[in-house]
């Protein structure tokens, strides 16, 4: 039997009514007359050099194909996780995203009392915005939870960007709602058949 997830949603009036737009490859959210760049876009600029090195190594056509494939894979897996957390029947039947979802489902089942799911937040202090995957209790602790997919198993030192991203979302949530986030959780599904869950206490 699939788990039945409970929700404890936050007051939506505090959240911005915006969808975001792309300008020169950077995603911006228009909030109260100001443009806030997305956390993901800002962090991608930090690894621009290493990404260009990889593009030069494999060639533009291969790089574009692989990035497109990874984006489709991640989007499909996110959809499955979101539907599962909303107690809905999965709508995607493709083998790869379904397989990745099944890998991480034992970790996803540790989630409960969901406050946010695929929700846009922002911070005036950070002058950043972005769409968080999930804010909920994870093993009983209020957490920012991020779902990722990859080709192969990762070491924790390789995913510092993910923790920077979840830290930014935690700070946004704390600024908007005045409630402390206890931990940061990154759940990773790998095409080599490995599922990983990285957890850090938030300072």
Buried (B, 14 or more C-beta within 10 A) or exposed (E): EEBEBEBEEBEEEEBBEBEBEEEEEBBBBBBEEEBBBBBBBBBBEEEEEEEEEBBEEEEEEEBEEBEEEBEEBBEBBBBBBBBBBEEEEBEBEEEBBBEBBEBBBEBBEBBBBBBBBBBBBBBEEBEBBBBBBBBBBBEEBBBBBBBBBBEEBBEEEEBEBBBBBBBBBBBBBBBBBEEEBBBBBBBBBBBEEEBBBBBBEBE
